[in-house]
Amino acid sequence: MPEIRRPWWSVAAVAVVTAASPAVAPTSAAAANTATVYYKAPPAWSTVNIHYAPNGGAWTTVPGVAMGAASCAGWYVKTVDLGSAGGLQVTFNNGSGTWDNNNGADYRLNTGTSTVTGGVLTGDAGDPCGAVPADTTAPSAPGALKATVDHVTVTLGWTASTDDRGVTGYRLTRTGGSAGTTVLTSGSAGYVDRSPAARTTYTYTVRAVDAAGNLSAPSATVPVTTGDAPPPAAGGEMLGGDPRKETIYFAMTARFYDGDTSNDRGGSADVTSGNAAGHDPMFRGDFKGLIDKLDYIKGLGFSAIWITPVVLNRSDYDYHGYHGWDFYRVDTRLESPGSTYQDLIDKAHTKGLKIYQDVVYNHSSRWGAKGLFVPTVWGAKDGQWDWMYSAKADGRTYDPLDEFHGTDPTLTTRQNELAQGRTYNGDLWSTAEPAGNTCRHWGTTNGTYSPQGYANHNCQWPSPTSGMFPSAYYHQCWIGNWEGEDSRSCWLHDDLADFDTENPVVQKYLIDAYNRYIDMGVDGFRIDTAVHIPRVTWNRRFLPAMREHLVQKYGAAKADDFYVFGEVAAFVNDKWNRGSVNHSAQFYTWKERKAYTDDDVQAALDQFDYENNAGTADQPTSTNAFLTGNAYHAPDRSQFSGMNIIDMRMHMNFSDASNAFHNGKDSDDSVNDATYNVVYVDSHDYGPNKSNFRYSGGTDAWAENMSLMWTFRGIPTLYYGSEIEFQAGKQIDCGPTCPLANTGRAYYGDKIEGSVTAADYGVVANASGAVAGTLAQPLVKHLQRLNQIRRAVPALQMGQYSTEGVSGNLAFKRRYTSGPVDSFALVSVSGNATFAGIPNGTYTDAVSGDVRTVTGGTLNASVSGKGDLAVYVLSLAGNPAPGKVGSDGPYLR
């Protein structure tokens, strides 16, 4: 899940943009002593109540009075008798706890007819369901069409059109090349065309279109001639192989290890956060740091690294990577000469380590997405905000490496202090209202103030309800119900501008962007905020596009090795997320089971309703994770969506291993194949039970958790530093309100200074300096041996499991059979267990080396204590037991 903290300087501003001052409708000249209110409800609301208070009177009893359906779809109406009052305050709700209260300001209406839709109150309004005269007026023609060419990419911009009822988009016509005439569409006054051929002449024109389909006159024509295609990137190839063989180390790149101090950046919150005092800039670690410590990660025994997002971010506190602005560029604060992202991928592969890249499809930064839409915001050098806004410079663009430091003689001493760390933003702001502006109340003060006491203005900070973002590309609402449909069609937070992922232009922008990273040879994607995009959109658009590109690059067989695992954040302890199948993690592992309309927006609504009505009892089930007796069976993956999941239920219940085990296996029949689940205790977002603190159960509990994760089904994953209980019990995140050193995202590099060479996975040839002391810690020794044992026993990597005939709290049997490989193991964690009804034969414990000959179908395993483990492996024809694996340690002996 992404970081959603505001920049320190905009805490007050967020409420301003979304709430502004209380919305007040003007008084109707012919007003009676009633008020008729029309309300356009969010799509997920089936009931609408109006909760109101006449001026000077009492509020209705919560939840208010039911509104009746108006004569057109989506609208509700209620006429209120005001008695002697001249107006009223109003809020709306769906009767189930979701409210629209004008973001805390309430709506203030006068007598007569008013409408409320999308947060906008209009007084003296007509019936929105009444007959509307046909729109026959075309928009004005776009002006000043300009084009720039970079190799074969053409970037177009023009002056926005105007229309009496609003411009809904633009239609571009490209003429030339082998395709002849091509029609392109854009939701804003700009377009990036990445499809032209090399060394070809084209002409472009653009026309505006309104909701009625009226087309403006065409703009002037602009000719362009493309150059040569850019030289192909060196690229790379993923390693391949079944992802279940891996164990994953999760590193927050900017906080792991500082290989190159020249790209460290603190941002404008460096001082106020307290980071500067500790010489700890937010962007500290980098790809060079990861490259330098690949042997440390391999020496722990890991074979894959999950890294935080790499795309160019644009936000004030964006070291985590989840505020993507240019999805086609790697963030310059992570790269160094000789240590680019491609270098990291290639060098990790040379050491046999996979790279899983964190990717975000749900949202961009608050400043939009370059190449799709970047909003223009109000700004002014007005004596108060001079420090905030860079002087505009032709041709200058945002570069996060270029921070302001020093003294600007045009600023006061206090303003110079505030400006430290600011990056160039002259491309974003305007004092004059730009042509075609859709943001409401442009630049007017709204009665609130920044923490410094400066007057805030409308349209100064991006938000969904301001009109600043085009509805074609971005959603226009805030989430009300986190388990409702609007959780997938509204903004999570002001820092996260929510893409309309059902729009084909948005889809293409994201698909093309992430295909570039596939071409670089990454081994898989961890998908952030997956639950906030409808499953049908994943299944029809993004996952098939990913698969198509992988097959094109690698062929069908190797394409299967690309590992996709989604964050479907269901923070509950039950099998289904509060009974909502659409918001449960396992739901995303399945294909759709019925056909929907081609319209993606409607399909998402239809799928939500269909599955919601079907309920939990009518969801598909699977035996893919389970043995049949003692036998492995070929899994049925025909209904697999293409997305695996993070095991949120085990994560939530990892207050102790027993809870995690019993809750986890309770959900496995509803997952397409739970052997592919990513399993972790805590992460950069939460600890177990949605704790805001890193896990602090103690060393023995960590050892037990690891023993379970490394032997039970799923792919074990460890958040950086947990191998030494780094920052145990510390708040995971506090945004820019406290130093990062005090949090669970603290810099780890001090613990791994020095040199280390890995001889193999989990085997260190030599180490010196601080890292040698880290590698000597008891949990590290435990982790190394667990990785060695897991790598030696295929059943622990890819096997199905069963508890049939097994007694013991944390005990199970596992088997994997494929071709010449047949691996059968009996596992008991932290306690004794009895395994009955098992095949006769010779079993060897991979932990102790104990050999047992079973003749009566029963084996008793003795385990010494918490964190200890028994893994009895059956010797089979062509598959001998590995014997004792590794050396005795603090827990495994």
N, C-alpha and C positions, 0 to 999 in steps of 0.2 A: 504494500500500500504506500502511496506517495506521501512525502512530507507536505503538510498543508498549513504551515504556519505563515502568517502575514509578515511582510517586512516590518521592522520596528516602527518605521515612520508612517505606516498607513493603518495603524490599528483603528483609529477613529474613522478613517476614510471609507472603510468597507461598508459600514452601516450607512454612510452618507450616500453612496452610490445606489445601494439597494433600497434603502428606506427613505432617503432624502428627508425633507421636512414633511409633516403629515400632508397627505394628498387631500385637497379640498376642492369640491366641485363648486363652480360659480352658481349664484342664485338665479333661477329662472324668473323672467319678468312676469310670467303668468302662473307662478307657482301656486298650487293649492296647499292645504295643510296635510298633504300626504307626500310620501316619497316612493316612487316606483324604481326598484333596483333590478337591473339585469346583470347577471354574473356568468362569465364564461369559465366553466370549471375545467380543471386538469383532466386529461383523458381517463385517468384511472379512477376518478371519483364517480360513484354511481348514486350517491346521496349528497345533497348540499343543504347545509343549514346557514341561516343568516343570524348572527348574534349581534345585537345592536342596543344602543342607548340613545333615546332622544336627548337633545341638548338640555342639560339641567335635570335629566331624569335618570332612572335606574336602568341597569343592563338587564336584558332578558336572562332567564336561567340557562346556564350552560347545558347543552350546546347551542341553544337558540331555537329558532323557528324554522321548520322545513320550508325550503323554496320549491315552487312548482316548476315543472319543465316548461320552457318557453316553446314557441311553435317551430323553432329551428334547432337542429342537433347541437348539443353541447352547452346551450344557454339555459339558465334558470332565472326565474323572475319572482319577485315578491313586492307587494304594495304595502307600505307601513303607514298606519295612522299616527301622525305626530302630535295629535292634540293641539296644544298651543305652541309647541316648539317650532323653531324655524329651521331645524336641521337635525342630524344625528351622526353618531359614530358607529362604524360597522366593521365587523370581521366575518370571515366565512370559514366553515370547516366541513369535513366529510363525515362527521359523526363517529369516526374511529380514531380520533386523536391527531389528525393532520389539519393544520390551520393555515389560512392565508390572512395575516393581520397587518399587511403592508410593512412586513419586517419590523413589527413592534410599534409602528406609528399609528395604526388603525387607518381606515378610510373615513374621511369626514365629508358627508353629503349634505346638500341642501334639499329643499323641496323640489318637486318635479321629477323628471326621469333622468336617471344616471346609469352609465354602464361601467363595469369593471372587467377588464380582460388583460391578462398578462401583466398584472401589477399597475395598469394604467387606468386611472379614473377619468371619466369624461362626464361633465355635467351638461344640462340642457341638451341631452341626447335624444335621438329618436329610437324607436323600436328597432333593435338590431336584426330582428326577424322579419321586419317589414320589407316590402318590395324595394329593392335597390335599383335605381336607374342603371341601365346598361352602361358599361364603361367603354366609350368609343374614342377616348382621347389617348393618343399615343404619347409615350415619354419623349422628352427632348433628346436630340441626338448626342451621343457621347462626343466630347471634344478633346483636342490635343492628344490624339493617339500617338504614342511613342513606342519604339521597340529597341532593345539592345540584344546583342548576340554574343554568346559565349560558346564557342565551338558549335554544337548543334542544339543548344538551348536558347530559346527566344523568350525574353521577358518583356511583357507588354504592360503598359499602363495608360490610363486615359482619365479625363475629367468626368466625374460621375454625372449621370443624367438626373433629371427631375421629372416628377409625374404628379398629377393631382391626387392620385390614390396610392402612389408608392411604386418605386421600381423594385421588381423582384429578382432581377438578374440580367445577364448580358449574353448575347449570342455572337460568337466570333466566327467569321468565315475566313478560312485559310485556303488560298488558291496557289497551286503549283506542285511540282513533284509528280511522282508516279501515281499518287492517290488522287490527283486532280483537285477537287474541292472537298474540304473537310470542315464540318461544323463542330465548334467547341463551345462549352458553356462555362460561365463564371458567375459566382454569387456576389462579387465585389468588383471595384473598378481596377482590376488587374488580373493578369493570368501568366503563368509560367508554362510554356509549351516545350515539353521535353521529347516530343515525338518526331521532329523534322529529320530529314535525311541530311547527310553531309554534302557540302558544296552544291547547294540547291537554292534557287531564288524562289521566294514566296511573296505573296501580298496578303495583308491582313486588313479586314474591316471589322467594326464592332457595332452592334445595335442593342439598344436597351429593350427590355420586355417588362410588361406589368402583369398583374395577376389575371387580367382578362385575356392575356395573350397578344395585346397590342404591341407591335414592333415600332420602334422609333425609325427615323431616317438613319441611314448608315453614316458612320463617321467618315472622315477622310481616309483614304487608303494609304497604308504605309508598306513600303517594300523592304525586304531583308534578304540577305544572302548568307547562308550558313557557311561556317568554315569546316575544317577537318573534324572528324569525330575525335574526342579526347583520347589519348592513349589509354588502352584498357588498364585498369588497376591490376597490380601484380596478382591480387586475389590469393586464394588458398583453398584447401580442401579440408573438410571435417575429417576427423579420425575414423569415424564409423564404429560399428560394434554395438551390441545391445546396451542401451543406457542403464539397464538394471545392474550391470556389472560395476558401475561406478559408485563412488562415494563422493559427496560434494562439499567443498569448502566455500562458504559464502563470505566474500570480502567486499566491504564498502570501499571502493577504490580510493576515494579522496581521504579516507581515514586509516588506511592500512599501513603503507610504508612510503616515505618520501624519498624517491630515487633522484629527483631533480628539484632543487629548491627554487630554481628560476621561474617555475610555473606556479608557485604557491600564490594564492590570492585570498584576501580576507573579506572583500566586499565592503559595502557601506555600513554593515552591522558589526564590523570587526571590533571596534572600540566598545560600543554599547553592550555587546554580548559578553564582553570580558575575555574574548579570545586573544585580543591584541596584548593584553597584560601578561598572558602566558606564552606569548610568541607562538601561537597555535592557530594559524589561519584556517578557515573552513576548508578551502581547497589546499590540502597538504600532500596527501598521497597521490600517486599517479601510476601510469602504465610502467614507467621505468622501475618504480618501486615494486610492482608485482613481478616484473621480469627478474629483478634482483633476488626476489624471495620465492621463486618457483621451486627451488630445492627444499626450502622450508616446508612448503605445502606438500610436496611429494614425500618429503621425509616423515611427515605426519601420517602418510599412507593414503592421501586423497588422490583421486585420478581425474577430478573435474573441479572447475572453479566457476561459481556463479558470481558475476560482477554486476554492480549497479549500472543503470543506463548510461550510455556513452554519447548520446546525441548532444548537440550544442544547446545548453540550457540558457534561459534568460529569466531570472528572478533574483531577488535580493539575497536570498539564502538558499542556494540551489546546489550545494555540494553533493547532495544525494543523487541528483540526476533526474528527478521525476518532473521537472518543469521544462520539458522540451520546447525549443523555439525553432531551431533549424534541424529537422529530422534527417537531412541529407549531409550533415557535417558532424564530425566528431568534435567534442568539446576540446578547445585548445588548451584548457587548463589541465588536461590529462596526458597530453602528448609531449614528447621531446624528440629532438633529432636522434634517429636510431632507435627510438622507443615509441613508435607510433602504435596505433591500435593493431594495424596489420602485423607489426613486429611482435606484439604481445601474443597474438593468435599463433603466429608461426613458431615462436620460441617455446610457447607452451606445448604445442604439438610435437616439437622435437623431443621434449621430455616426456611425452605420452600423457599429457594433461589436456583435457577438453575445456573449452570455454563456452559457458552458457551465458548469453547476454540477456539482461533484463530489458524488456521492451514495453512501451506504453502505446496502446491504441485508443484509449478512452479519452485522453485529454491532452491539451498543449499547455504551455505556460499561460499566465494571465495576459501576456502580451501577444497572444496568438501564435501562429505557426508560419514562419517565413516560407514563401512560395505557395501558400494557401490563402491566408488572410492575417494581416497585422493591423490592429485597430489604431486609429488616430485618437489620442486622448487630449483633453484640455490641459494646457500648461501655460505659464506666463512668468516672465521675469518681472515681478510686480512689487519687488521690495521685500516680500515674504518668502517666495518660493525660488528666488534666484539660485540658491545653492542646489536645488533639486534638478534643474533643467540645464543640460549642456547647450552651449551656443551652437546653432545649426551650422554645418559645414558641408558644402556640396561634395558628394562622392564619399563622404565618411560613413562608415557603417559600424554596427555594434561589434565589438571585440572584447570579450571578457578579460583578456589579458591586459587591456589598456584601461587601467584604473586611474582616477584622478588622485594625485597626492601632491602635497606642496601648498602653495599659496596663490590664489587668484586675486589680483589687485582690485577687481571689480566687486568682490564680496567683502562683507564684514568679517571680523574675526570669528564670530559665532557661526556665520554661514560657511566659512572655510572649514570649520570643525565638522559641520554637518555634511559637507560635500566629500570628505575624505572617503576614498574607496568607490566613489560613484563611477560607473561605466558610461560611455557615450550613449545618450538617449535622444539626441537631436532628431533622429529619424521617426520618433514616436509622437511628439507633442506639437500642438498648434494653439495659439491664442485665438486666432480668427476661426470662426466656424467653417470647417472645410466644405466644399461643394459635395452635395449628396449625403451630408451627415444625417444619421438616423438616431443618434443618441439624444435622448430627451433632455430639455432644459440646459442646453449646452453652456457650460462655463458659469452658470449662475451659482452664487453662494447658497449653501443649504442649511446654514444655522449651526453647523458643527465645526469642530476645530481639531487640528492635529495635536499630537502630544506636545509640540512646541508652542501651541497657541495660535497657529496660523489658520486662517479661514479655509475650509475645504469647499470644493466646487463640484457641481454635478459634472459627470463625464471625465473627472480627473483620474478615477481608478476604474479599471475594467470590472464589469459584472454582467450577469446574464439578463437582468431585468432593466438595464439602462437603455437598451436599443443599440448598444455600441457594436454588437456582433451580428453578422448576417444570419438570419434563421436558416438559410440554406446550409451553412457550414457548422453552426454552433447552436446548441440547445439554449432555451430562453427562460429557464426556471431554476430555482433552488430545490434540492431534495427535501421533501416533507416526510415521506414514509420510506424508511430504509429497506423495508421488505415489500414495498409496492412497486408498481410499474415505473413510477417517476424516479426511482433510484437508478434506472437505466436511461433516463431521458432528461436528466437535470444535472446541474453542477454539484460536485462534491464540496467545493470550497472556492473562495475567491481567487486563490492561486492556481486553480486548475480549470481552465476554460474547456468546457465539455463539448467534444466533437459531436456533430450529428453523423454518427458512423453509418447511418442508413443512406447517406448521400453518396452517389457514385463518384463525385469529384473528391470527396474526403477519402473514400475507400482507395481510390487510385493513388492519392498522395501518400497514404500510409503503406500500401502494398509496395509501391515502387521504392519507397525509402528503405523498408526493411529487406527487400530483395538485395539491396546493396550489401548488407551485412551478411546475408547468406552467401553472396559471391565472395566475401572475404574469407569464408571458411569457418564461421562459427559453428558450433556443434549442437546448438539448441537455443530456444528462447524461453525465458521465464516471463510470463505475461502478467503484467501489473493490472490491478483493478479489472480483471476479466469479467466479474459479475455485473459490472456496470455497462456492459454491452449485451444486447439480447443474444441468446444462444443461436437463434436462427440466423442472425447476421454472421456470427462466427462460422456456422456450419455451411452457409451459402456463399460467403464472400471471402473472409480472411483466411480461414484454414484451407479451403481448396486452392486459393491463389498461392499460398505458401507451398503447398504440396506440389502444385504444377511447376513452380520454379525449381524446387528441389529435384523433381524427376527430370526436368530439363537438364540440370547440372550434373546429377549423379546417377540417374537411372532409378527405376522403381524400387529395387531391393535396398540400395544404400540410402535412398530417401527415407526409408522407414527408421533409420538409425538417428535421424534428427529428432531431438527430444524437446517436446513442447509441454510445459507445465504451467498451469494457470493459478493465479491467486483469486480464489473465489472466497471472499472473506466472510465466512459464516461463523460469527463469534458466539456460538451457543454450545451447550453440552449435549444436545439431543441429536438424533439421527438426521432429522430434517429441520432446516432453519426456521424455527417457529411455525412449522407446518407449511412453509412456503417452498414448494419444489423449485420454483424458478430462481430462488436465491440460495440454493443448497449446492455445495461443492460438487457432489457426485453427478448432479444433473448435467453438468457441462461435459461429461465424458461420453455422452450419448448423441447419436444422430437424431434428426427430427423423425418423427414417426407418422407425419402426415404432410401433405403438400399445402403450401400457402400461396397467396397471391404474389405476383412478381413485384409488387410495390413493397419495398423493404420496411417502410414505416408501418404500413398496415399489417404486414406479415408479423412484425414484432409484437404488435398489440394482439393479433389473433393467436399467436403462439403462447403469449402470456396467459390469455384467458383460457385457452384450450387446456394447458397443463395445470393451471390453477384449479380449474373445474375437475380435472381428472384426479387431482389430489395425490397424496403419498401412496395410497393403496394401489394405484393404477400406474405405477412407474415400472420400467423394465428392471429385471433382475439378472444377475450373472453368477456363474459358478467358476469364473476364470481364475479366481484366487484360491480356490479350494481343491484339495485332493479328493479323490473318490476312494475312500478307504485309505490304502497306502499307495494308490496308483496316481500318477500324473496323467492328465488328459489334455489333449490339444485345446488351447483356448479358442473361443469363438470371438473374433475381433471384428466381425462383419458390421456391427452396429456402433463401432468406436468412432467418435466424432473427429479424432485427431488431436484432442487436447486432454492431457493428463492433468492431475491436480496436486496442489499442496494439501496434505492431510490435515485439514483444519480441526477435525474432531480430536485427533491424537494430540495436536499442538495445544488445543484448549485444555486437555486433560492431563498434560504432563506435569501437574503438580506432583505426581509420582508415577512411576512406571506402570504399576498395576492398573491405575485408572486409565492411562493411555492405552494399554493393551486391550482391556476389556471393552472400552468404548470404540476403539479402532476396529476391532474385528466385528463389532455389532453393525457397522456401516458397510462392510465390504461386499455384501450381496447386492447393494444398490449402485456400486461403482462398476464401470465396464470392466476394468482389470486393476484391482488395487495393488497388484505387485509392482505397478509403475508409479504409485504415489510417492511424492517427496515427503519425507518425515523429518520434522525438526522440533526441538524443545522451545527455543525462542528465536527472535529475529530482530531486525532493525525497527520493527513496528511494535511488537507486543511480546510479553512473556505469557506463560500459560494462564488460562482464565481471563484473558484480555488484560493482563496486568501491564501497567505502564513501566514496569521495572524489569531489568534483566534477571534471569533465573538465579535464585539464591538458596536453593535447597540443600546445598552442602556438597562436599566432594564425593561422599559415598553415594548420595542420590544421583549425582551426575554420572558416576561410574555405572550405576544400575540402569539409568536411562540410556546410556551409550550401549551397554550390553544388549538391551532390548532392541534398540534401533538397528544395530549392526547384524542382528540375527533374524528379526521378524521381517515380514514382507514389506516391500517398499525400499526407497533409496534414501539412506541416511544422509543428513545434511547438518553441518555445524556452522553456526554464525561465528565470525572471526573472534578469536580470543577466548572462546568458551573452553578451549583445551587447557586453559589455566584459570578458569573462572574469572576472566577479565571483567572488571566493573560489575561484579555480582551485586545485585540489589540496588544498582544505580538507576535513576530515572532514564529511560531509553532516549527520550527526546524532550527538550524544552524550547525548541525553536531558538530564536536569537535573544531569549531572556536570561540565559545563563551560559557560562563557558561550556564549550563542547567537552572539555576535559572532565567535567563533572557528570557526564552522561554516559549512556551505553554506547554512544557513537564516538567515544574518545579515540585519540590517536594511538595506534598499537605499535608504531615503529620502534619505540624505545625498548620494547620487549624482545625485538628480533634483530637488534643491531649486531653486527659481527658477520662472520662467514659460516656458511653451512653447505655441505655437499651431500646429496642423497645418493645412496648406492642402489636403492630400489624403493618401491612403495613401502613406507613404514620403516625403512632402514636408513640410518644416517651414517655416512662414512666418517665424517669429521665435522666438528663445529667449534667455534671459538667466539668469545665475547658474550654479550648478554643473551644471544640466542642459544648458546650452550646451556645456560642456566634454565631457560624456558623449556628446552627439550628434555631436561632432567626432571620436570615436574611429574607427579604421579599420574595425573589424568592424561598427560601426553604419552607416557609409557603404556597406559591402558589403551588409548586410542590407536597407537601404532600396532599393538598386537591384535586388536579387534580387526583392523584393516587387513593384516596379514592372514588371519583366519578366514575372514569373509572372502578374500581373493582365492583362497585354496579350496573352497567348498562351493561349487556351482549352485547347490540347493539353497544356500543362504543368499545368493544373488537374485536368482530368477525363479526359485521354486514356489509352487503352490504349497498351502499349509493345511493342517487339520489339528483339532484338539480331541478328536474321537479316540477313546481308549486312553486318554492322557489324564493323569491326576497331578496336580501341582499348580500353583497360582500363576506362574509365568512360564508355562511349558507348552510345547507344540512340536509337531513333526513337519518336515518339509521335504519336498522331492522335486527334482527337475530332470526331465527326460527329453532329449532331442538328439537324433542321430546316434552317434556312438557314446554320447554323454548320458550317464544315468547316475544321479547323485541323490542319496537319501540320508537325512540327518535328523537326529533327535536332540532337541534343545531344551534346556532348563536354565532359567535365570534366577539367581539369588535364593534358591531353595531346592529342596529335594523334589524328585518327581518319579512317577512310575509310568512306563509306557507299555500298554498291553495290546495284544493283537498285532504285533509288528512282525515283519519277516524274520525268520531265523537266519543266523549267520554271525559273522565276526564284526564287531563294532569297535572303533577306536576313538577315544575322546581327543579332539584336536586341541583341547586346553591342557589336560594333564598327561595325555599319552596312555591313559588306562585302556586296557583291551578287555572286552567282554565277548564271550561266545554265547549267543542266545539260541536255545533249543526248544523252549516252550513258549515263544512268542511274547516274552515279557523282559523288560530291562528296568532296573532301578538305578536312577542317577542320584549321586550325592554331591551337593554343592555346598561349599564352606560358608558363604555369607553374602551380604549385600554387595552387588556388583560382580560377584563371581559368576561362573558360567560353565555349563557342560555342553559340548557339541559332539555327540556320538555319531560317527559317520560309518555307514555300512559299507564293507568291502564287497564290490560286485564285479562280475566278469568285465575286464577291461577298464574298470573304475575302482582301483584300490583306494582305501582310505588314506589321506595324506599323513596320518600319524600326528604326533605332537607338532603343532605349528608355533614357532617362535619360542621365546624364553619366558620363564615365570616373571610376573610383575607384581605390583602392589595389590591387584585384585584377581587376576587370572593366574591360577597356580595349581 
